[in-house]
């Protein structure tokens, strides 16, 4: 069965390269990806990267949850 889907140029380029380097077709890769998704194999496979950093908490003059002060600081240079 044929169908039409729109995907970004970046994804299409990567799909073509993967198919070529893997000695397969784009159709085969798409079918495998969709089958894997429908089988639920995508759940839990992503691990959130650790983006924490060293520091002593919030900036001086701020308290956690003080959104009015934070909002004011964010927009200070936009006047």
Secondary structure, DSSP 8 states (H G I E B T S, - for coil): --------HHHHHHHHHHHHHTTS-HHHHHHHHHHHHHTTTTTT------------SS-TT--TT-HHHHHHHHTGGG-
